[in-house]
């Protein structure tokens, strides 16, 4: 394809999508004139945008058109009607929609932006978590687009919000007919299933040639360091990769070539473009490839590998250094308490402790591991699934796991493990003696009778990484890099391949006592007796090359917010993520490449779908991910070190004062939702004079039921990165919006002497940003990322307690 020539129209969106992926919410319309290249504005690229922090999750909503330079409210004549009238579809994330009741439906959330007033309308079929996410977007848009000055109203029940409905009908007219049902959005396409193609771009004479090179699964070796490539992610995003040896002229022309490619393909001018330099690729780019390894020298690579192999586990370091625990995928050394159940007749049967490490490929098992970390008892429940297990047994495995979780008060971390893909800690708890038999277990975990000749492959070098698996008893199953145990009616052969080392041999001698108590005979590769080959049915070719050590993947972790809309899974990436991005109403997916973590907020409403979401994510991943990748369910407040180690900072006391999941399910008043909290806010502020309506005074904006129970202190929300959820009420006696009180009003003051509306427990938050920095020596974001006890200590010292 030559740039600038005609080309076929962009690929049509897939029909009836079942999995939707929106990357950093770049869903806005074309940029205004003068914006170069059609690249999305930096302020809209996900959660790193100013004013779109953890509460925001906004990203792709464009600035409101005002028809006048200087913003929506500037130069508006007194008494004139509002210049800004804008209708946005908040959930699912969308664009401006027609300013009409025809745009509304029962299953979505809409925002009517009138400049000085923003009204969030919740469809009657929306869930409480969707309402909370919509509210977070509304606050973020108010802070970013309206300078934090607009008043916010929420319509959750039209009959209980007559004043707000009066305003909406004044703008939209009276609604005729009933609301239509929601339908899956056709504007958001499946990036996970997008038509991804890699193009090689090079010059041929005076022509610039764009040659299609490959489609998924892509491999890193396709990218040559002296060349230039374009990776087209189905028209949603364009990556321009330039090798480190490419010419300076090619580097300068990188962006213009991408623009030409977009034009030739007929893509929208606002298509997102990312220029990628060789050696500095983003996590999103790397994960489009099946494997990715950093390009290092041979000596560096081997040196790093040796260190990782011979590292000695220190339990104390694993407990106090979550980053180390996350990298090694080990919460401890496996010396805790172990309980095992086998799923038989759809019920769990306890396994004799003497047979804990003996699993059968035709069964499913529950393995409960109990350990202590920093004085606190914690649990991991492994759900192990054999390759030959039936669908009914897998379903019984999940239901029995739920029963155990209920018995333990909902605190179990649940990790789904597939046979052959066991994580390191699972191997460690069996101390190198995990043996997987190719049969079905009889009663109480005891294996049924099998053939007299059996062959087992031993892989591993110590008690933390050794796995033994039964393989077909034939010569072609052998491998020169490993050790095999051949069990016959009279003898057990230990066959040592030429490529094995002393550590492997030592572990094999430990495993042989688990498998057989017959006479043991050591056999070296190439010196086998005739009876050895007879037992395997004769000689046959087998892999004899030394296996190269597997490189540890260098992918960076990625965090996604998960939600479901009309049966479609929607993933929205959180860039530069932190603990503050974990909200109790959310389900978050953390992809560390070797494991998939699904973090379940205590008030999330779709827990049972989480595992299916993780499986769908792996199934549709463009890099061709293994469906056997372990999936770990982590509940709010019970995060293991292997999870928290992927976060830059972590406050273990952040959620200690929050209600338990049981309280949320039982409807405890302590578990009030974000929507209920904002109700009190909406019901307590007064609407200022509305331009043009000739009326002044109080217009109580009633939005939701149960708001009368909310206390006045609930109006001041805990600060989060990207802006706070403070009350928008108009008050002449208190200037508590966005933290603007003088330090003298807050420091060393008794509770009764504080200004009206100030939360005594968070009085420091009402300082201006500059005063806060001057007094505390750090920003508010840095302060609130600290442990709670350390915050209290500093506040006491500085007179804010």
BELDAWO-V323146 format. One line per field, one symbol per residue. ss: DSSP state (H for helix, E for strand, - for the rest). psi: psi as a letter, one per 20 degrees, with the letter a starting at -180 (. if undefined). burial: I if it has 24 or more other C-alpha atoms within 12 Angstrom, else O. A space follows every 10 residues. Layout:
BEGIN
ss=???
psi=???
burial=???
END
This chain:
BEGIN
ss=-E-------- --------EE EE-------- -----HHH-- -HHH-HHH-- ---------- ---------- ---------- -----EEEEE E----E---- HHH-E---EE EEE---EEEE EE-----HHH HHHHHHHHHH HHHHH----- EEEEE--HHH -HHHHHHHHH HH-------E ---------E -----EEEEE EEEE--EEEE EEEEE--E-H HH-----EEE EEE---EEEE EE-----HHH HH-HHHHHHH HHHHH----- -EEEEEE--- --HHHH--E- -------HHH HHHHHHHHHH ----HHHHHH -HHHHHHH-- ------EEEE EEEE--EEEE --HHH--EEE ---EEEEEEE EEE--EEEEE EEEEE----- HHHHHHHHHH HHHHHHH--- --EEEEEE-- ---HHHHH-- ---EEEE--- E-HHH-E--- ---EEEEEE- ------EEEE E---HHH-E- --EEEEE--- EEEEEE---- -HHHHHHHHH HHHHH---EE EEEE-----H HHHHH----- --E------- -------EEE EEEEE--EEE EEEE----HH H-----EEEE E---EEEEEE ------HHHH HHHHHHHHH- ---------E EEEEE----- HHHH------ ---------- HHHHH---HH H--HHHHHHH HHHH------ ---------- ------HHH- -HHHH----E --E------- ---------- E-HHH----- HHH------H HHHHHHE-HH HHHHHH---H HHHH---HHH HHHHHHHH-- -
psi=ppqirqrqqq qqqqqmqiop opoklmjraq qrqippijqq phijmbiiqp jlbhhflfek prqpphjpqj rhiqjpqpir rphooppqog pqpbaprpmq ihiqrhjrpq oookfippop opqijqrhhh hghhhggggg hghghjkjiq qpqpohohhj mhgghggghh girppparqq qqqppihorn hhjrmpqppp prpnciqopo ppgqrqpqqh ihopijapqp oomkihqppo ppqijqqhhh ghjgghhggh ggghikqqij ppppppqpik qrhhghjiqg qpqqorrggg ghghggghgj pppogghhhi nhhghghikp hajjjapppp qpopkjqppq pphikhjoqp ijrqqpoppp rpoljppqqp opnpoqhjqr hhhgghgghh hhgggghjkk jppppppqpi kprghghhij ljkppoqmaq qbpkjpqrqa qhpqpppppr iaiijppppp rpmqhiirpi iapqoopahi qopoooqhir ahhghghhhg hhhhgqjrpp pppqpikprh hghghjjrqq qrpiqppqpp ppqkqqqppq pqrpoljppp poqoqlqrhi ioqiiqpqoo ojgiqopopo qhjqjlgiig ghgghhgghj pijlqpijpp ppppqpikpr higiiiqgqp oijhjhjqqr hhhghikqhi kprhghghgh ghiiqqprpp piijqrapnp npgqqjhiip rhhihoqpqq pjqqmrqjqp piipmjpkmj qqhhihpkpr giiqqpipoh ikhhhiqrhg hgghgijrrh ghgiirqghh ggghhghjkk .
burial=OIIOOOOOOO OOOOOOIIII IIIIIIIIII IOOOOOIIII IOIIIIIIII IIIIIIIIII IIIIIIOOOO OIIOOOOOOO OIIIIIIIII IIIIIIIOII IOIIIIIIII IIIIIIIIII IIIIOIIIII IIIIIIIIII IIIIIIIIII IIIIIIIIOO IOIIIOIIOO IOOOOOOOOO OIOIIOIIII IIIIIIIIII IIOOOOOOII OOIOIIIIII OIIOOOIIII IIIIIIIIII IIIOOIOOOI IOOIIOIIII IIIIIOIIII IIIIIIIIIO IIIIIIIIII IIIOOOOOOO OOOOOOOOOO OOIOIOOIIO IIIIIIIIII IIIIIIOIII IIIIOIIIII IOOOIIIIII IIIIIIIIII IIIOOOOIII IIIIIIIIIO OOIIOIIIOI IIOIIOOOOI IIIIIIIIII IIIIIIIIII IIIIIIIIII IOOIIIIOOO OOIIIIIIII IIIIIIIIII IIIIIOIIII IIIIIIIIOO IIIIIIIIII OOIIIOIIII IIOIIIOOOO IIIOIOOIOO OIIOIIOOOO OOOOOOOOOO OOOIIIIIII IIIIIIOIII IIIIIIIIII IIIIIIIIII IIIIIIIIII IIIIIIIOOI IIIIIIIIOI IIIIIIIIII IIIIIIIIII IIIIIIIOII IIOIIOOIII IOOOOOOOOI IIIIIIIIII IIIIIIIIOI OOOOOOOOII IIIIIOIOOI OIIIIIIIII IIIIIIIIII OOOOIIIIII IIIOIIIOOO OOOIIIIIII IIIIIIIIIO IIOOIIOOOI IOIIIIOOOO IOOOIOOOII I
END
